[in-house]
Amino acid sequence: MANTAHLVRRQSSRDLNSQRSLDRLELKEMKGRLMPTIENGGSNTYGATNIAFEDSSPSTKIKSACSSKRGSQDGKPIFKPDCEEEERESWDSKLTFLLATVGYAVGLGNVWRFPYLAQKNGGGAFLIPYFVMLAIEGIPIFYLELAIGQRLRKGAIGVWNQVSPYLAGIGISSAVVSFNVALYYNTIIAWCLFYFMQSFQSELPWAECPNVYFRNGSYMPEPECVVSSPTQFFWYRTTLAISEDINTPQAFNWKIGVALVVAWILVYLCMIKGIASSGKVVYVTATFPYIVLIIFFFRGVTLKGAFDGLRHLFTPTWHIILDPVVWLEAGTQIFFSLGLAFGGLIAFSSYNPVNNNCYRDAIMVSLTNCFTSMFAGIVVFSVIGFKATMTYEKCLDDKNRTLTELFGPKHDVPLELPSEVGSIFNFTDANGTLRSIILPALQVCDLEKELDNSASGTGLAFIIFTEAINQFPGAQFWSILFFLMLFTLGIDSQFGTLEGVVTSIVDMKLFPNLPKEVLTGTLCLICCIISMSFANGAGSYVFVLFDNFSGNFPLLIIAFFECIAVSYVYGLKRFADDIEMMTGSRPGLYWLICWKYLSPLAMVSILAASFVEIAVDGSGYDAWMAPKGETEKHSWPMWSIFLICFLILISVLWIPGVAIARLFGYVVVDDNEKAWFPASDLKDFHGIMPHEVTTAETLLFCIRPDGSEGLCCPTYHSYDDVTEDE
């Protein structure tokens, strides 16, 4: 029965598509009679494949209108198909798309994770595994997502459902992961907003330890702050109001709760009109971080000790790159810093003109992202070098002061002293008198140890970097700039993450009559309510749980299935043909090898190595120990392990689940409308001739001379019959 029903649905779909094509031909003929021909002149824009680009509003939706295939602008040909795409939002310019994509890819991880990983994993030697993983994993998957989104003109769910109804779960998994990540990612934006507002005080509140006042009028510095540091105390106690562990959440943290509400309102206001609003916001959010980084660069390299910080960062330790963990961390950093498998890149590229050069975009944005990481590393470690030098010199001053009190003038201090604390030391003073003293504990001053004492993530941004800023003249100004930069870095990444969710819901037609601005507002409201779980004493521990598990394993699995879907289901030759029609040039063998073999192998290796690392080293979180003024490693309690399993499974089970449901005849994603793709117009425009299968393609990819791929054949969804009239 399931097979019979399946055949009936296929036949009905064919009949419906045929009728739709006839209706559109009649509509086209009527419009030709009623509407004047659109002239080639007067267009000022990014792409003429969508008539909305010729209007001042990027979201203007204009029904199909016929035009000539070729126009000209500054002497260059412009692609104009016979019939325009219907009802699809579009970017108002190429620059807007590039800024949005760069803003989405370049995020907080570039500033607060890459420098730490480079310093930890061999300094300059870390760049070797970093660029190798970029070449075999980062750029190929980035290129794949941009190309498939531009080709099929849908969000992640619609794209993978078009490739095969059995693979629609890939898109749903991407949307679920994006939702989970958006929940906690906005918490970082809220923290940045809180620090940003605190930076306007006459003295930065994390510059000195607060005082504890007693009833008799006396006071003393807060003991917990004294044993830690002012920046640590302000972060853990004032900002997070942190509890002793994840099992004991304290009272609701209203300061962070208010900041979260403000952060979600700002995100909604920036996305209220879709890419029409967020596309304009990125002109600020994508460029401002670079302006601040450049300012901090010139400030940082002129600081005392900056060279020591840069030397510490880039001095290569070659033997360490033989450690598999280094390659694991390089691959993980590349993967997550580019924002792969979230669905945001697919959604962004679906709004591009069909003849956009997605290959050039993939190379440009990926390299921009990586060089931004290295530039941020220079900025961060020049400041860390300054901070380490100041701490080292203060340590030397304190140690010399103690020795002077013991031995007198500096030249009388013995060159060698016993290392044991409490030992008796005999010496002759300047007057020739034999004296004996009990040696106190002396500080150990080590510049390299101070440089090693760096951190990643929130520790780098809210503790180490703020401690360095404290020592800048005009610290308030630098603090405002720094946290405003972190805010802009975070919020445009949040745009892309949420856009992947919104576009997927729209493409699934779950709420067909609901305006997109209402849908976006409802989604932001739901996220805002759930994210209040991060605004309590244990909220930062829950944040760490989400950060470590909601987006790492699921994204690797999703990206693996994306490569499998393109290479083994859609078909490499078909995909290469599509890219050639869109860009005018065919992807080389290198990209095909990456998509079919190297990238999936890299992701499986990273996934397996991650599980082995957790099995060997365990997993946990750093809990704040108030009496000690430091963090201590705690294991996750049982309920947290269940939550971790839930976050991973709720994201990835859609992939097999949708396939099994489809196998038994249950349709989860009902979207059979084929993508608009003016194949014949593109072939004519680029002058593309039929591609002859090479011997290398036959040997490497099983592609036969007739274009079939043996065991890698595409599904019954055929795109060969897609024309510009659809």
C-alpha positions, 0 to 999 in steps of 0.5 A: 500500500505504501508503494502504491500511495507513493506512486500515486503521489509522484504521478499527482506531483508530475500532473500538478507540475505540468499544469503549473508550467502551463499556467505560468506560460499563459501568465507569461504571455498575458504579461507580455501583452499587458506590460511594457518591455523592461529596458536594460538600462537603469539597473544599478545592482548586484544581480539581475536574476531577481527584479527585486535587486532593481528596487531600493528595498531588498525585500520587495517581492515582485512577480515574474516579469520577462526581460532580455537575457543580456544587458550591460553595465560598465561594459560588462554583460549582466545575466537576465533570464527570460523570466524572473524568480518569484517571491524570494527575498534578496540581498540589496547588494553583494557587499551586504551579503559579504558583510552578513556572511563575514559577520556570521562567520567571524565571531567571539571564537576568533577573539577569545579561543584561537589565540589560546589554542595557538599558544597552548598547541605549539605557537606558530607550529599550530598554524600547520594543522590549522591551515591543513584542516582549513583546506580539507574541511573548512573551505570545502564545506563552506563552499558546499553550503553556499553552492547548494543554498544558491542552487536550490533557493531554500533554507536548510530544511527545504534544501535537503528535502529537495535533494531527497525527502529521506534527507530532510532530517538534516535540515531539521537537525540544523534548525534544532542545533541553531535554536539550542545555540541561540539560547545560550549564545545571547547570554554572552551578548547579555554579559557584554552589555552588562560590562559595557554599561559598567564601563561608564563609571568614573572608576572601573568597578573591577579595578579594586577590591570592594570593602566590607564594612562593620558596625563599628565603622571600620572596614577591610577589603573583601577577603574573597577578592584579596585571595583571588583578584578584583577582576575575578571577584567582579566576574564571579560574584558581582556579574554571575552571582555564582553558586558553589556548584551546578546543583545549588542555584541561588536566587535569580540574578536580576541584573543578567535577567534584565540584560538578557531581555535587552539583548533579545529585544535588540536581536529582534529589532535587527531581524524584524524585517528579515534580511531587509533589516539585518542586512543593513545592520551588518554594515555596522556590526561586521565592520566595527570589530575590525575598527576596534581591533585595529585601534587595539593593535596600535595600542597593544604593540606600543605597550611595554612587554608586547614583544614578549607576548607575541614571541610567546604566541608565535615561537613554534614548538615543532614536536607538539604537532605530532600530538593528535589532540592538536589536530583535533583542536585545530579541526574543531576550531576551523569547523566552529569558527566558520559556522558550518552546518548551522543552516545560516550559510545555506539561508544566506546564500539562498537570497543570492542571485542564481549566477552569483560566484559562490566559489569566490565568496567561499574562498574570500570569507573563509580566508577573511575569517582565518586571518581575522583569528591571527590578527586577533591573536596578535592584538590579544597577546600584545595586551597579555604580554603587557599584563604579564610584564606588569605582573612580573615587574610588580613581583620583582619589586615586592620580592626586592622590597622583602629582601631589602628589609631582611639584608639591607641595601640591595648590593648586600643581598646574597646572590644565592639563597636556600629554597626551603621556607623557614630555613636558617640563613647565616650571613655577614651584614655591612657592619661585619656582624654575623647574623642569622635569619629565618627565611620567609616565603619569597615570591617566585617571579617567572615571566614565562609562567605569567605568559602561560597563565592565559585562558580561553572563552569568558576567562580571557575576555572578562578576567585577563583582558579586563585586568590588562585594561585596568592598567591602561591610561583612560581605562574606561575608554578602552573598556567601552571599546572592547565590550562594544566590539564583543557585542557586535561580534556576537550579535551578527553571529546571532543573526545568522544562527536565528536566520537558519531557524526562521528560514527553515520554519518558513520553508516548512510552511508550518505557519503559512499565514503568519507574517515573518516579523511575527514569527521572528518575534515569537521565536525571540520571545520563546528563546528569551523565556528559556534563556532565563535559566542562565540568569541564576547562580548556577546559570554559568555552569549550565551555560558551559554545559550548553556550550560544550555539548549542544553544538559540537557533536551534532554539528559534526554529524550534520556536516558529515551527512551534508557531504554524504547527501551531496556526494552520494545522493545528489551526485557529484557530477550533477553538483559540479554541473550546477556550480558550472552553470551558476559561476561559469567555471567547474569545480576542480578535482580537489573540491570533488575529492574533499566533498566525497572523501577527505571532508567526511573522513576528517569529521569522522576522525574529529568525532571519534577523537572527541569521544576518546578524549572524553572517555580518557580524560572525563568531562566536567566544569570549573566550579568557583571555590570562594574560600580559595579564590579559584576554580576547581574541577567538578564532574557533571551530576547525573541529571546534567549527563541526561541533559547532555544526552538529550541535547545531542539526541534531540539534534541528531535523531531527526536524520534517521527519524525522518528517513524511517518515517518516509520509508513507511510513507509518513511525510514529515516535510511536505515541500515538493515545489522545485527550485527556480533555476534558469538552466538553459539561460545560464548555459547560454549566458556562460557559453557552457558546453556539455561536460565530458566525463574524464578518466580521473572522474571515472576512476575516483568517483565511479562516474560513467560516460553517460553521467550516472554514478553507479552506486552513488546515483541520485534519488528520484528527485530529478532536476534535469527537467527544471527550467526557467519556467518553473 
